[in-house]
Amino acid sequence: MYKDIVTSEKIEYTDYFSDSEGNVSADMPATDVILQFVEFAGKTKLINTAAYTSTETLQTVLDMGMEQGISETWDRLEDHLQNVKL
């Protein structure tokens, strides 16, 4: 669920686990995410901040392999950006 989008600055949203029909899982923790786009050395730096309601909810997603999943997501984004680079 998107909360705030500021062009060229940031995107704020809450990420939920859901089933194949889009029904939110009450058993899994949500993630509050802020993506910030910052100019850095003539390029755009993306800062991804994820927040959880407790240490326990963070541990739940870590135990599920969240670190590997997000690494794979960023790798796919990097590959995509290289393919569309002008």
Rosetta blueprint (number, residue, H / E / L):
1 M L
2 Y E
3 K E
4 D E
5 I E
6 V E
7 T L
8 S L
9 E L
10 K E
11 I E
12 E E
13 Y E
14 T E
15 D E
16 Y L
17 F L
18 S E
19 D L
20 S L
21 E L
22 G L
23 N L
24 V E
25 S L
26 A L
27 D L
28 M L
29 P L
30 A L
31 T E
32 D E
33 V E
34 I E
35 L E
36 Q E
37 F E
38 V E
39 E E
40 F E
41 A L
42 G L
43 K E
44 T E
45 K E
46 L E
47 I E
48 N E
49 T E
50 A E
51 A E
52 Y L
53 T L
54 S L
55 T H
56 E H
57 T H
58 L H
59 Q H
60 T H
61 V H
62 L H
63 D H
64 M L
65 G L
66 M H
67 E H
68 Q H
69 G H
70 I H
71 S H
72 E H
73 T H
74 W H
75 D H
76 R H
77 L H
78 E H
79 D H
80 H H
81 L H
82 Q H
83 N H
84 V H
85 K L
86 L L
